[in-house]
């Protein structure tokens, strides 16, 4: 062995696997060689029974206490139930050597493939540097393959596709069949952020005839050529995510997991926040990295940490932090979010989602909102409407002070990096939340770049969508395409939206084409971005993409740093459904106290609808109206508010009740041109609407217009 090492021949000093010549010595042997190693975490994802665990077994030389289905229930059921960890080392490629690393230690994170365990996959994927998506070459993309691809888009920047079980394809047809499969898969992946030109490896980790594994050597060379040197920062605050805990008699409790930030050494003071006061004042007794003692571990390293004075029964998953690095306990939080196009169901306010924050998944109620658009003023609500006179506060909420610093882009989070999709979106995301501004309530979270739809004042459904050619929008009415829009104009005083030539967005040339007040803020905010992206002029210009926010009220407290990534899913959907269950993702901007949400100024436009009943006998500008209020309604709350006649757009002032049947009086500036009989009774149903705004989390009965 000494002679071999002196001549730099690659050898492995442990039990000899079938492909042993590729490995560098591990642990102490590696230290004796004086070589500098870097840890790279590879997430092995894919559908159940695609051969992920077999692949890890064929690659690994060192396994952890939780790997290769050692869990008793995994062995009993024959499937992977939790994250498994194993490793192998190999000579580093030239670009790594230029940075001073001679060895790569690949840590394989074997993620379960069963649909009910996707939350475990989401948690595990946040510690990976590269994602390897395993696909059964004989079955192609299956349900959980697609979900794992979504996870990879969110959490990984690098993706390698591994076609497994190729031994089941006849050898005479294998090469041609695999090329065809790769071509078809490339077309599928072209729609993702990774693009069509993904690297493929074709293997058979566990051939049916019991012969040696096929293609594993080529896979390792592919991984070495494609993996980027991970960025590690040992100087940051220490944070460690553990996923398994077990006792060792006479030593203490061993926590196995991944260093997310900073560095750790034996005798270092640490805190386990989940244990409260009982988790303080602890010290690291010793460290191991895949069964070999080490004196230091840095960001990205997979380690076992022995700590005295802990009960393993109290620990399942959680984080360990440095003594001087506080992490907030969240009961509620505000996040900037992006809706996933793969999720085909509604993403509605007040709906409940399974939210993964770091490595925990909890149920949470979502309240969606977006910035208020001053372009919709003055007829609608606007930023200026949220002045101190309206009771708005320009101060940061007490629970959120300092959130800007804590949630900055360079802050410590529960993910070591972010994926291609997150990296693309967060360029436009803020790193803190501004409580001094007003925000617009959303009934449903929008999808960036999707068509903008609303019901106009004529009762028609208007849809504006990207055109087939540049500088065009398609205008549809009630689902039927009417024309192409090359220019958009919005009149703030009337709320009228028109296209080139002044033509209204309505069913006829006489249509008013008004965007109702209830929808105006949302519609104009999203339409400005859509028109800008399609190069259609006329509306005030904007940059970037529209921002969506969510207030998440958690069903149980979660210890999680600000700035951490969140993924919201509907895991109660049918696991056999082919549809994606992940709805949206984002980053935490600020903590909130769920019992005190007044500092969050979310405006919701509300409306009450009634009908003209008749003209007043003495005054033709005064209308008697009906069907807007109940008989016992306190009319003092509404007296003096503006009412809109939907057909003409004329505004009137509500003057009070009329009689004892819930009718009321509205005064208009001019006599309305409506059809009436000889006694002044209105023919048909002429609708009037009272629009007003309420703050979502304000208990006051006051009504603001």
C-alpha positions as CSV (number, residue, x, y, z in Angstrom):
1,X,0.0,0.0,0.0
2,X,2.8,2.4,0.9
3,X,4.5,1.7,-2.4
4,X,1.2,2.2,-4.3
5,X,0.6,5.5,-2.5
6,X,4.0,6.8,-3.2
7,X,3.4,6.3,-6.9
8,X,-0.1,7.8,-6.6
9,X,-1.8,4.6,-7.7
10,X,-5.5,4.7,-6.7
11,X,-6.3,2.0,-4.1
12,X,-8.8,1.3,-1.4
13,X,-7.8,-0.2,1.9
14,X,-11.2,-1.6,3.0
15,X,-13.2,-4.5,1.7
16,X,-12.8,-4.8,-2.0
17,X,-15.9,-3.9,-4.0
18,X,-16.3,-4.8,-7.7
19,X,-15.2,-1.4,-8.8
20,X,-12.7,-0.6,-6.0
21,X,-9.9,0.8,-8.2
22,X,-11.8,4.2,-8.5
23,X,-11.7,5.1,-4.8
24,X,-9.3,7.1,-2.7
25,X,-8.6,5.9,0.8
26,X,-11.1,7.1,3.4
27,X,-10.7,8.7,6.8
28,X,-7.3,8.2,8.5
29,X,-5.8,6.7,5.3
30,X,-6.8,9.8,3.4
31,X,-5.3,12.0,6.2
32,X,-2.0,10.0,6.0
33,X,-1.8,10.8,2.3
34,X,-1.9,14.5,3.2
35,X,-4.6,15.2,0.6
36,X,-7.2,17.9,0.9
37,X,-10.8,16.7,0.3
38,X,-14.0,18.5,-0.4
39,X,-17.5,17.1,0.4
40,X,-20.1,17.2,-2.4
41,X,-23.7,16.2,-1.5
42,X,-25.6,14.4,-4.2
43,X,-29.3,13.9,-3.9
44,X,-30.6,10.6,-5.4
45,X,-34.2,11.3,-6.3
46,X,-36.8,9.3,-8.4
47,X,-40.0,7.3,-8.4
48,X,-40.4,4.4,-6.1
49,X,-38.6,1.2,-7.3
50,X,-36.5,3.0,-9.9
51,X,-33.4,1.5,-8.2
52,X,-32.1,4.5,-6.1
53,X,-31.0,2.5,-3.1
54,X,-29.4,-0.2,-5.3
55,X,-27.5,2.5,-7.1
56,X,-26.2,4.0,-3.8
57,X,-25.2,0.5,-2.7
58,X,-23.2,-0.1,-5.8
59,X,-21.4,3.3,-5.4
60,X,-20.8,3.5,-1.7
61,X,-17.8,2.4,0.3
62,X,-18.8,3.9,3.6
63,X,-22.4,3.9,5.0
64,X,-23.9,5.8,7.9
65,X,-26.2,4.4,10.6
66,X,-29.1,5.5,8.4
67,X,-28.5,4.2,4.9
68,X,-29.4,1.6,2.3
69,X,-32.7,0.8,4.0
70,X,-31.3,-0.2,7.4
71,X,-34.5,1.1,9.1
72,X,-36.4,-2.0,10.3
73,X,-39.7,-0.8,8.7
74,X,-37.8,-0.2,5.4
75,X,-36.6,-3.8,5.5
76,X,-40.0,-5.1,6.4
77,X,-41.9,-3.1,3.7
78,X,-39.1,-3.3,1.1
79,X,-39.1,0.4,0.4
80,X,-37.0,3.4,1.5
81,X,-38.8,5.3,4.3
82,X,-36.3,8.0,5.3
83,X,-33.2,9.7,4.0
84,X,-30.2,7.4,3.7
85,X,-26.6,8.6,3.7
86,X,-23.5,6.9,2.3
87,X,-20.3,8.0,0.6
88,X,-17.4,7.2,-1.6
89,X,-14.2,9.2,-2.5
90,X,-12.5,9.6,-5.8
91,X,-9.7,11.6,-7.4
92,X,-10.7,15.2,-8.0
93,X,-10.9,16.6,-11.6
94,X,-8.4,19.3,-12.7
95,X,-10.6,22.3,-11.9
96,X,-10.9,21.1,-8.3
97,X,-7.1,20.5,-8.1
98,X,-6.5,24.1,-9.3
99,X,-8.4,25.2,-6.1
100,X,-6.3,23.0,-3.9
101,X,-8.5,19.9,-3.6
102,X,-7.1,16.5,-4.6
103,X,-10.1,14.4,-3.5
104,X,-13.9,14.6,-3.8
105,X,-15.9,12.9,-1.1
106,X,-19.3,12.3,-2.6
107,X,-22.1,12.0,0.0
108,X,-25.1,10.2,-1.4
109,X,-28.5,11.3,0.0
110,X,-30.9,8.5,-0.9
111,X,-34.4,10.0,-0.9
112,X,-37.5,7.9,-0.6
113,X,-39.6,7.6,-3.8
114,X,-43.0,6.8,-2.4
115,X,-45.6,9.6,-2.9
116,X,-46.6,9.8,0.8
117,X,-42.9,10.6,1.7
118,X,-42.4,13.6,-0.6
119,X,-42.1,15.9,2.4
120,X,-39.0,13.9,3.4
121,X,-37.6,14.4,-0.1
122,X,-38.2,18.2,0.1
123,X,-36.4,18.3,3.4
124,X,-33.5,16.2,2.2
125,X,-33.1,18.1,-1.0
126,X,-32.2,21.3,0.8
127,X,-28.7,20.0,1.7
128,X,-27.6,18.8,-1.7
129,X,-25.2,20.4,-4.2
130,X,-26.2,18.3,-7.2
131,X,-29.4,16.3,-8.0
132,X,-29.3,12.9,-9.7
133,X,-32.7,12.0,-11.0
134,X,-33.0,8.2,-11.4
135,X,-35.4,7.0,-14.1
136,X,-36.4,3.4,-14.8
137,X,-35.4,3.2,-18.5
138,X,-38.2,0.7,-19.1
139,X,-41.0,2.9,-17.6
140,X,-39.9,6.5,-18.3
141,X,-41.2,9.5,-16.3
142,X,-43.6,8.4,-13.6
143,X,-45.6,10.4,-11.1
144,X,-43.0,10.9,-8.4
145,X,-40.3,11.3,-11.1
146,X,-42.1,14.5,-12.1
147,X,-42.5,15.7,-8.5
148,X,-38.8,15.1,-7.8
149,X,-38.0,17.1,-10.9
150,X,-40.0,20.0,-9.5
151,X,-38.0,19.7,-6.2
152,X,-34.8,19.6,-8.1
153,X,-35.8,22.8,-10.0
154,X,-36.5,24.6,-6.7
155,X,-33.5,23.3,-4.7
156,X,-30.7,22.3,-7.1
157,X,-28.6,24.1,-9.7
158,X,-27.2,21.0,-11.2
159,X,-29.0,18.0,-12.5
160,X,-27.8,14.6,-13.9
161,X,-30.3,12.1,-15.3
162,X,-29.5,8.4,-14.6
163,X,-31.3,5.8,-16.7
164,X,-31.3,2.7,-14.6
165,X,-32.2,-1.0,-15.2
166,X,-30.8,-0.9,-18.8
167,X,-30.0,-4.7,-18.5
168,X,-33.7,-5.3,-19.1
169,X,-33.3,-3.9,-22.6
170,X,-32.0,-6.6,-25.0
171,X,-28.3,-5.8,-25.7
172,X,-28.7,-5.9,-29.5
173,X,-31.3,-3.0,-29.2
174,X,-29.9,-1.3,-26.2
175,X,-27.9,1.5,-27.7
176,X,-30.6,2.5,-30.2
177,X,-33.4,2.3,-27.5
178,X,-31.4,4.4,-25.0
179,X,-30.8,7.1,-27.6
180,X,-34.5,7.3,-28.4
181,X,-35.4,7.5,-24.7
182,X,-32.8,10.3,-24.1
183,X,-34.3,12.2,-27.1
184,X,-37.8,12.0,-25.7
185,X,-36.7,12.9,-22.2
186,X,-34.7,15.9,-23.5
187,X,-37.9,17.3,-25.0
188,X,-39.6,16.9,-21.6
189,X,-36.8,18.6,-19.7
190,X,-36.7,21.5,-22.3
191,X,-39.7,23.0,-20.5
192,X,-37.8,23.2,-17.2
193,X,-35.1,25.6,-16.1
194,X,-32.5,23.0,-16.7
195,X,-33.1,22.9,-20.5
196,X,-33.0,20.0,-22.9
197,X,-29.2,19.4,-22.9
198,X,-28.9,17.5,-19.6
199,X,-26.2,15.0,-19.0
200,X,-27.3,11.3,-19.1
201,X,-25.8,8.2,-17.6
202,X,-27.0,4.8,-18.4
203,X,-26.6,2.1,-15.7
204,X,-27.8,-1.0,-14.2
205,X,-27.1,-0.9,-10.5
206,X,-28.4,-4.4,-9.8
207,X,-28.7,-6.5,-12.9
208,X,-31.4,-9.3,-12.8
209,X,-28.9,-12.0,-13.6
210,X,-26.7,-11.2,-10.6
211,X,-23.8,-9.9,-12.8
212,X,-21.6,-6.9,-11.9
213,X,-23.2,-3.4,-12.1
214,X,-23.2,-1.8,-15.6
215,X,-22.1,1.7,-16.3
216,X,-21.2,2.8,-12.7
217,X,-17.6,3.8,-13.7
218,X,-18.9,6.0,-16.5
219,X,-21.5,7.5,-14.0
220,X,-18.7,8.5,-11.6
221,X,-16.7,10.1,-14.4
222,X,-19.8,12.0,-15.5
223,X,-20.4,13.2,-11.9
224,X,-16.8,14.4,-11.7
225,X,-17.0,16.2,-15.0
226,X,-20.3,17.9,-14.3
227,X,-20.2,18.9,-10.6
228,X,-19.2,22.4,-9.8
229,X,-16.9,23.2,-6.9
230,X,-19.3,24.0,-4.1
231,X,-18.9,27.3,-2.3
232,X,-18.2,26.7,1.4
233,X,-18.0,29.5,4.0
234,X,-16.6,28.3,7.3
235,X,-16.6,31.7,8.9
236,X,-20.3,32.2,9.2
237,X,-22.5,31.5,12.2
238,X,-22.7,27.7,13.0
239,X,-25.8,25.9,12.0
240,X,-26.3,22.1,11.8
241,X,-29.3,20.2,10.6
242,X,-29.7,16.8,12.1
243,X,-32.0,14.1,10.8
244,X,-31.2,11.1,13.0
245,X,-30.3,10.7,16.7
246,X,-29.2,7.6,18.7
247,X,-27.5,7.0,22.1
248,X,-24.1,5.5,22.7
249,X,-23.7,4.1,26.2
250,X,-21.1,6.0,28.2
251,X,-20.6,8.7,25.5
252,X,-23.8,10.6,25.0
253,X,-26.2,11.1,22.1
254,X,-25.0,11.1,18.5
255,X,-26.7,13.5,16.1
256,X,-26.1,12.8,12.4
257,X,-26.7,15.5,9.9
258,X,-25.2,18.2,7.6
259,X,-23.4,21.5,8.5
260,X,-25.5,24.2,6.8
261,X,-23.3,27.2,7.9
262,X,-20.1,27.9,9.6
263,X,-17.8,25.4,11.2
264,X,-17.7,23.2,14.4
265,X,-15.0,21.7,16.5
266,X,-14.9,19.4,19.6
267,X,-15.7,21.2,22.9
268,X,-17.5,24.0,21.0
269,X,-20.6,25.4,22.9
270,X,-23.9,24.7,21.1
271,X,-27.6,25.2,21.6
272,X,-30.5,22.9,20.5
273,X,-33.4,25.4,20.2
274,X,-36.1,22.8,20.1
275,X,-35.4,21.7,23.7
276,X,-35.8,25.2,25.1
277,X,-33.8,25.8,28.3
278,X,-32.8,22.2,28.3
279,X,-31.0,22.6,25.0
280,X,-28.7,25.4,26.2
281,X,-25.2,25.0,27.7
282,X,-24.3,21.9,25.6
283,X,-20.9,21.1,24.2
284,X,-19.7,19.0,21.3
285,X,-17.8,16.0,22.8
286,X,-16.5,14.6,19.5
287,X,-17.0,14.6,15.7
288,X,-16.9,11.9,13.1
289,X,-17.2,12.0,9.3
290,X,-18.4,8.7,7.9
291,X,-17.0,6.7,10.9
292,X,-13.6,8.5,11.0
293,X,-12.8,11.1,13.8
294,X,-12.3,14.7,12.6
295,X,-11.2,17.8,14.5
296,X,-13.3,20.2,12.4
297,X,-16.3,20.2,10.0
298,X,-17.4,23.0,7.8
299,X,-20.4,24.0,5.7
300,X,-21.5,21.1,3.5
301,X,-19.9,18.3,5.6
302,X,-22.0,15.3,6.6
303,X,-21.0,14.5,10.2
304,X,-21.9,12.7,13.4
305,X,-21.8,14.9,16.5
306,X,-21.6,13.4,20.0
307,X,-23.2,15.5,22.7
308,X,-23.5,14.6,26.3
309,X,-26.6,15.3,28.4
310,X,-29.3,14.6,25.7
311,X,-32.0,12.1,25.5
312,X,-32.2,10.7,21.9
313,X,-35.9,10.0,22.5
314,X,-36.6,13.7,22.6
315,X,-34.9,14.3,19.2
316,X,-36.1,13.4,15.7
317,X,-35.2,16.3,13.3
318,X,-34.1,19.7,14.1
319,X,-31.2,22.2,14.1
320,X,-28.2,22.9,16.3
321,X,-26.8,26.4,16.4
322,X,-23.9,28.3,17.8
323,X,-24.3,29.8,21.3
324,X,-24.4,33.4,19.9
325,X,-26.7,32.8,16.9
326,X,-30.4,33.2,17.9
327,X,-33.0,31.7,15.6
328,X,-36.6,32.8,15.9
329,X,-39.5,30.6,16.7
330,X,-42.2,31.3,14.1
331,X,-45.9,31.1,14.8
332,X,-46.6,33.1,11.6
333,X,-44.5,34.7,8.9
334,X,-44.6,36.8,5.8
335,X,-43.0,35.3,2.7
336,X,-42.4,36.4,-0.9
337,X,-43.7,33.6,-3.1
338,X,-43.9,32.2,-6.6
339,X,-46.7,30.0,-7.8
340,X,-45.7,26.8,-9.6
341,X,-47.2,26.3,-13.1
342,X,-47.2,22.5,-12.5
343,X,-49.8,22.8,-9.8
344,X,-53.2,22.8,-11.6
345,X,-55.6,23.4,-8.7
346,X,-56.5,26.7,-7.1
347,X,-54.1,28.5,-4.7
348,X,-56.7,30.3,-2.6
349,X,-56.6,32.6,0.4
350,X,-57.6,30.9,3.6
351,X,-56.7,27.5,2.2
352,X,-54.5,25.2,4.2
353,X,-51.2,23.9,2.9
354,X,-48.4,21.6,4.0
355,X,-45.6,24.0,4.4
356,X,-42.0,22.8,4.5
357,X,-39.8,25.3,6.4
358,X,-36.2,24.0,6.4
359,X,-36.5,20.3,7.4
360,X,-40.0,20.4,9.1
361,X,-43.4,20.3,7.5
362,X,-46.4,21.9,9.2
363,X,-49.9,22.8,8.3
364,X,-50.5,26.5,7.7
365,X,-53.3,28.8,6.6
366,X,-52.4,31.1,3.7
367,X,-53.4,34.7,3.1
368,X,-52.2,36.0,-0.3
369,X,-51.6,39.7,-1.2
370,X,-49.6,41.9,-3.6
371,X,-48.4,45.5,-3.7
372,X,-51.0,48.2,-4.2
373,X,-50.7,49.8,-7.6
374,X,-50.9,53.6,-7.6
375,X,-51.6,53.5,-11.3
376,X,-55.2,52.4,-10.4
377,X,-55.8,55.6,-8.4
378,X,-57.7,57.8,-7.8
379,X,-61.0,55.8,-8.3
380,X,-59.5,52.7,-6.6
381,X,-57.5,52.3,-3.5
382,X,-53.9,53.3,-3.8
383,X,-50.7,53.7,-1.8
384,X,-51.6,57.3,-1.1
385,X,-54.9,56.1,0.3
386,X,-53.1,54.3,3.0
387,X,-52.0,57.5,4.8
388,X,-51.7,58.0,8.6
389,X,-55.1,59.6,8.3
390,X,-56.5,56.2,7.5
391,X,-54.8,54.7,10.4
392,X,-51.9,53.2,8.5
393,X,-48.6,53.0,10.2
394,X,-45.3,53.7,8.6
395,X,-43.3,51.9,11.2
396,X,-41.9,48.4,11.1
397,X,-44.1,46.0,13.1
398,X,-42.5,45.3,16.6
399,X,-42.3,41.6,15.8
400,X,-40.5,42.3,12.6
401,X,-37.8,44.8,13.6
402,X,-34.5,43.9,12.3
403,X,-36.0,41.5,9.8
404,X,-34.4,43.3,6.9
405,X,-30.9,42.4,8.1
406,X,-31.8,38.9,9.2
407,X,-33.4,38.0,6.0
408,X,-30.8,39.5,3.6
409,X,-29.7,37.5,0.7
410,X,-26.4,36.6,2.4
411,X,-28.1,35.4,5.6
412,X,-28.0,32.0,7.1
413,X,-30.9,29.7,6.0
414,X,-31.9,26.1,6.2
415,X,-30.8,25.4,2.7
416,X,-27.1,25.6,1.6
417,X,-28.0,27.0,-1.8
418,X,-31.0,27.4,-4.1
419,X,-32.1,25.8,-7.3
420,X,-32.3,27.0,-10.9
421,X,-35.9,28.1,-10.5
422,X,-35.3,30.0,-7.2
423,X,-32.2,31.6,-8.5
424,X,-34.2,32.9,-11.5
425,X,-37.0,34.3,-9.4
426,X,-35.2,35.7,-6.4
427,X,-33.4,38.2,-8.5
428,X,-36.6,40.2,-8.3
429,X,-37.4,39.4,-4.7
430,X,-37.0,41.8,-1.8
431,X,-34.9,40.7,1.2
432,X,-37.1,42.4,3.8
433,X,-40.7,43.4,4.2
434,X,-41.9,47.0,4.3
435,X,-44.7,47.4,6.8
436,X,-45.2,51.1,5.9
437,X,-46.8,50.3,2.6
438,X,-50.3,49.2,1.8
439,X,-51.0,45.9,0.0
440,X,-53.8,44.5,-2.0
441,X,-55.8,41.4,-0.9
442,X,-55.7,38.4,-3.4
443,X,-58.5,35.8,-3.4
444,X,-56.0,33.6,-5.2
445,X,-52.3,33.7,-5.8
446,X,-51.5,34.6,-9.5
447,X,-49.2,32.8,-11.8
448,X,-46.5,35.0,-13.3
449,X,-47.0,35.5,-17.1
450,X,-50.5,33.9,-17.1
451,X,-53.5,35.6,-18.7
452,X,-55.2,38.4,-16.7
453,X,-58.9,37.8,-16.3
454,X,-61.7,39.8,-14.8
455,X,-65.5,40.5,-15.1
456,X,-66.1,44.0,-16.5
457,X,-68.9,46.4,-15.7
458,X,-71.1,44.8,-18.4
459,X,-70.9,41.4,-16.7
460,X,-68.6,39.9,-19.4
461,X,-65.5,37.9,-18.6
462,X,-62.5,39.7,-20.2
463,X,-59.2,37.8,-20.7
464,X,-56.0,39.4,-21.9
465,X,-53.2,36.9,-22.8
466,X,-49.9,36.9,-24.5
467,X,-50.3,37.0,-28.3
468,X,-48.7,34.6,-30.8
469,X,-46.5,37.5,-32.2
470,X,-44.5,40.1,-30.4
471,X,-46.1,43.4,-29.5
472,X,-49.5,41.7,-29.3
473,X,-52.1,40.7,-26.6
474,X,-55.1,38.5,-27.4
475,X,-58.4,40.0,-26.2
476,X,-61.1,37.4,-25.4
477,X,-64.6,37.9,-24.2
478,X,-66.4,35.0,-22.4
479,X,-63.8,32.6,-23.7
480,X,-64.0,33.7,-27.3
481,X,-61.1,35.6,-29.0
482,X,-62.3,39.0,-30.2
483,X,-59.2,40.8,-31.4
484,X,-55.5,41.6,-31.0
485,X,-54.4,44.4,-28.7
486,X,-51.5,46.6,-29.8
487,X,-52.0,49.4,-27.3
488,X,-53.7,49.6,-23.9
489,X,-55.0,52.7,-22.2
490,X,-56.5,53.0,-18.7
491,X,-58.4,56.1,-17.5
492,X,-57.9,56.4,-13.7
493,X,-60.9,58.7,-13.2
494,X,-63.5,56.4,-14.8
495,X,-61.7,53.0,-14.5
496,X,-62.2,52.5,-18.3
497,X,-59.8,50.1,-20.1
498,X,-59.5,50.5,-23.8
499,X,-57.3,49.4,-26.7
500,X,-56.0,51.1,-29.9
501,X,-58.4,53.6,-31.4
502,X,-60.2,54.0,-28.0
503,X,-62.3,50.8,-28.5
504,X,-63.5,49.5,-25.2
505,X,-62.7,46.0,-23.9
506,X,-66.3,44.9,-24.1
507,X,-68.9,43.2,-26.2
508,X,-69.9,46.2,-28.3
509,X,-68.5,49.6,-29.3
510,X,-71.0,51.1,-26.8
511,X,-69.6,49.1,-23.9
512,X,-68.1,51.1,-21.1
513,X,-65.3,48.6,-20.6
514,X,-64.8,49.6,-17.0
515,X,-62.7,47.4,-14.6
516,X,-64.8,47.2,-11.4
517,X,-63.4,48.7,-8.3
518,X,-63.4,45.4,-6.6
519,X,-60.9,44.0,-9.1
520,X,-59.1,47.1,-10.3
521,X,-56.0,47.1,-8.1
522,X,-55.2,43.5,-9.0
523,X,-56.0,43.8,-12.7
524,X,-54.0,46.9,-13.4
525,X,-51.0,45.7,-11.3
526,X,-50.8,42.4,-13.2
527,X,-51.7,43.9,-16.6
528,X,-48.8,46.4,-16.4
529,X,-46.3,43.5,-16.2
530,X,-48.1,41.5,-18.8
531,X,-48.2,44.4,-21.3
532,X,-44.5,45.2,-20.6
533,X,-43.4,41.6,-21.2
534,X,-45.4,41.5,-24.5
535,X,-44.1,45.0,-25.5
536,X,-47.6,46.4,-25.7
537,X,-47.5,50.2,-24.9
538,X,-49.9,52.5,-23.2
539,X,-49.7,51.6,-19.5
540,X,-47.1,53.0,-17.1
541,X,-43.8,51.0,-17.6
542,X,-42.6,48.5,-15.0
543,X,-39.5,46.4,-14.5
544,X,-39.1,42.8,-13.4
545,X,-42.1,40.6,-12.5
546,X,-45.1,41.1,-10.2
547,X,-44.5,40.2,-6.6
548,X,-46.8,37.9,-4.6
549,X,-46.7,37.6,-0.8
550,X,-48.3,35.3,1.7
551,X,-49.0,35.5,5.4
552,X,-48.7,31.9,6.7
553,X,-50.3,31.2,10.1
554,X,-48.7,28.0,11.3
555,X,-50.6,25.4,13.3
556,X,-47.6,24.7,15.5
557,X,-44.4,26.8,16.2
558,X,-41.3,26.2,14.0
559,X,-37.8,27.2,14.7
560,X,-36.4,28.6,11.5
561,X,-34.1,31.4,10.4
562,X,-35.4,34.3,8.4
563,X,-34.6,34.1,4.7
564,X,-35.1,30.4,4.6
565,X,-36.8,28.7,1.7
566,X,-40.4,27.5,2.0
567,X,-42.3,25.0,-0.2
568,X,-46.1,24.7,0.2
569,X,-47.8,21.6,-1.0
570,X,-51.2,19.8,-0.9
571,X,-50.0,16.5,0.3
572,X,-53.5,15.3,1.1
573,X,-54.3,15.0,-2.6
574,X,-54.6,11.5,-4.1
575,X,-51.1,10.1,-4.2
576,X,-52.1,8.1,-7.4
577,X,-53.0,11.3,-9.2
578,X,-50.6,12.3,-12.0
579,X,-50.8,16.0,-10.9
580,X,-48.1,17.8,-9.0
581,X,-48.9,18.5,-5.4
582,X,-46.4,21.3,-4.8
583,X,-48.2,24.7,-5.1
584,X,-45.7,27.5,-4.5
585,X,-42.4,28.3,-3.0
586,X,-40.7,31.4,-1.6
587,X,-38.5,32.9,1.2
588,X,-39.4,34.0,4.7
589,X,-39.1,37.8,5.0
590,X,-40.5,38.6,8.5
591,X,-41.9,36.9,11.6
592,X,-45.4,37.8,12.7
593,X,-47.5,37.5,15.8
594,X,-50.7,35.7,14.8
595,X,-52.6,37.4,17.6
596,X,-51.5,40.9,16.4
597,X,-51.7,41.4,12.7
598,X,-52.8,45.0,12.6
599,X,-49.4,46.2,11.4
600,X,-50.0,44.3,8.1
601,X,-52.1,46.7,6.0
602,X,-53.8,44.4,3.5
603,X,-56.7,46.1,1.8
604,X,-59.7,44.1,0.5
605,X,-62.2,45.8,-1.8
606,X,-65.7,44.8,-0.9
607,X,-69.0,45.6,-2.4
608,X,-72.7,45.6,-1.8
609,X,-75.1,45.3,-4.7
610,X,-78.7,46.6,-5.0
611,X,-81.1,47.9,-7.6
612,X,-82.9,51.1,-8.5
613,X,-86.5,50.9,-7.5
614,X,-88.1,54.2,-8.5
615,X,-87.6,57.9,-8.9
616,X,-88.5,60.1,-5.9
617,X,-91.8,61.9,-6.6
618,X,-90.5,65.3,-5.7
619,X,-86.8,65.1,-7.0
620,X,-85.8,63.4,-10.2
621,X,-82.1,63.3,-9.0
622,X,-83.0,61.3,-5.9
623,X,-83.5,57.5,-6.4
624,X,-85.2,55.1,-4.1
625,X,-83.2,51.8,-4.1
626,X,-83.6,48.3,-2.7
627,X,-82.0,44.9,-2.0
628,X,-78.6,46.2,-0.7
629,X,-79.2,46.1,3.0
630,X,-81.1,44.0,5.5
631,X,-84.0,45.7,7.4
632,X,-82.0,45.8,10.7
633,X,-78.7,47.1,9.1
634,X,-77.1,50.1,11.0
635,X,-77.4,52.6,8.1
636,X,-75.3,55.2,10.0
637,X,-72.2,53.2,8.9
638,X,-73.0,53.7,5.2
639,X,-74.7,57.2,5.1
640,X,-72.6,59.6,3.0
641,X,-70.8,56.8,1.0
642,X,-70.6,56.8,-2.8
643,X,-72.7,54.4,-4.9
644,X,-72.1,53.6,-8.6
645,X,-74.8,53.1,-11.2
646,X,-73.2,50.2,-13.1
647,X,-74.8,50.9,-16.5
648,X,-73.8,54.6,-16.8
649,X,-70.9,54.8,-14.3
650,X,-72.7,57.7,-12.6
651,X,-71.9,58.2,-8.9
652,X,-74.4,59.0,-6.2
653,X,-74.3,59.6,-2.5
654,X,-76.2,57.4,-0.1
655,X,-78.5,59.7,2.0
656,X,-80.1,57.2,4.4
657,X,-83.0,54.9,4.8
658,X,-86.4,55.1,3.2
659,X,-89.4,53.5,4.8
660,X,-89.4,50.3,6.9
661,X,-88.5,47.6,4.3
662,X,-84.7,48.0,3.9
663,X,-85.0,50.6,1.1
664,X,-82.7,53.6,1.0
665,X,-82.1,56.9,-0.9
666,X,-79.3,57.7,-3.2
667,X,-78.8,61.2,-4.7
668,X,-77.1,61.6,-8.1
669,X,-75.8,64.8,-9.6
670,X,-78.0,64.5,-12.7
671,X,-81.2,62.5,-13.5
672,X,-80.3,59.0,-14.6
673,X,-81.3,58.0,-18.1
674,X,-83.1,54.8,-17.3
675,X,-86.4,53.2,-18.5
676,X,-89.3,53.8,-16.1
677,X,-93.1,53.6,-16.2
678,X,-95.5,56.5,-15.8
679,X,-95.3,56.3,-12.0
680,X,-91.4,56.4,-12.0
681,X,-90.9,52.7,-11.3
682,X,-87.7,51.4,-13.0
683,X,-88.2,48.7,-15.6
684,X,-86.0,45.7,-15.3
685,X,-83.0,45.4,-12.9
686,X,-80.7,48.4,-13.0
687,X,-77.8,47.5,-10.7
688,X,-76.1,49.9,-8.3
689,X,-73.0,49.0,-6.3
690,X,-71.5,50.3,-3.1
691,X,-67.7,49.8,-3.1
692,X,-65.6,50.1,0.0
693,X,-62.4,48.9,1.5
694,X,-61.6,47.0,4.7
695,X,-58.3,46.1,6.2
696,X,-58.1,42.3,6.5
697,X,-56.9,42.1,10.1
698,X,-58.6,45.2,11.6
699,X,-61.4,44.6,14.0
700,X,-62.9,48.1,13.6
701,X,-66.4,48.4,12.0
702,X,-65.3,51.6,10.1
703,X,-65.8,51.6,6.3
704,X,-63.4,53.5,4.1
705,X,-63.9,54.5,0.4
